[in-house]
């Protein structure tokens, strides 16, 4: 009885390993944007420079990554109201608070909730493609 149980467990493990090996890795697409000013994300300051916006192929997440360091943020995405075929970073306020990251038909959640309360905010867009 112990031999049969051991054989069953080993066979099950082998099937799981084989199944995992056939699942394709999630591919990503990315675009590089140059942000000409310092900006903030969740109150943290990021320097001006080149940033990669990486979108998972299944359109479920976006990542903003500084090209010269390991600094970055990731977000779960939702559908965008606008169907732009480009990448857009939206900023607002004097400290250039990042409001959203859009890649084609997907967009991050609203990132700087405080900027919505300011009536004099003029969004600044940095776009690519």
Residue pairs with C-beta under 8 A, 6 or more apart in sequence:
26 56
26 57
26 58
27 56
27 57
28 54
28 55
28 56
28 57
29 54
29 55
29 57
29 103
30 52
30 53
30 54
30 55
31 52
31 53
31 86
31 87
31 103
31 128
31 129
32 50
32 51
32 52
32 53
32 67
32 128
33 50
33 51
33 53
33 87
33 89
33 126
33 127
33 128
34 49
34 50
34 51
34 126
35 46
35 48
35 49
35 50
35 51
35 89
35 126
36 48
36 126
37 48
37 96
38 45
38 46
38 47
38 48
38 96
39 45
39 46
39 48
39 91
39 95
39 96
39 97
39 98
40 46
40 95
40 96
40 97
40 98
40 112
41 64
41 73
41 97
41 98
41 111
42 73
42 111
45 95
46 66
46 71
47 66
49 66
49 67
49 68
50 66
50 67
50 68
51 64
51 65
51 66
51 67
51 89
52 63
52 64
52 65
52 67
53 62
53 63
53 64
53 65
53 87
53 89
53 101
53 103
53 128
54 62
54 63
54 65
55 61
55 62
55 77
55 103
55 104
55 106
56 62
59 77
59 105
59 106
60 76
60 77
61 74
61 75
61 76
61 77
62 74
62 75
62 77
62 101
62 103
62 106
62 108
63 72
63 73
63 74
63 75
64 72
64 73
64 74
64 89
64 98
64 101
65 71
65 72
66 72
75 101
75 108
75 109
75 111
76 109
77 103
77 106
77 107
77 108
78 106
78 107
78 109
79 105
79 106
79 107
80 102
80 104
80 105
80 106
80 107
82 102
83 104
83 105
84 102
84 104
84 127
85 104
85 129
86 104
86 127
86 128
86 129
87 101
87 102
87 103
87 104
87 127
87 128
87 129
88 100
88 101
88 102
88 125
88 126
88 127
88 128
89 98
89 100
89 101
89 102
89 125
89 126
89 127
90 98
90 99
90 100
90 101
90 102
90 123
90 124
90 125
91 97
91 98
91 99
91 123
91 124
91 125
91 126
92 99
92 112
92 115
92 118
92 121
92 122
92 123
92 124
93 112
93 115
93 118
93 121
96 124
97 111
97 112
97 114
97 115
98 111
98 112
99 110
99 111
99 112
99 115
99 123
100 107
100 108
100 109
100 110
100 111
101 107
101 108
101 111
102 108
110 116
115 121
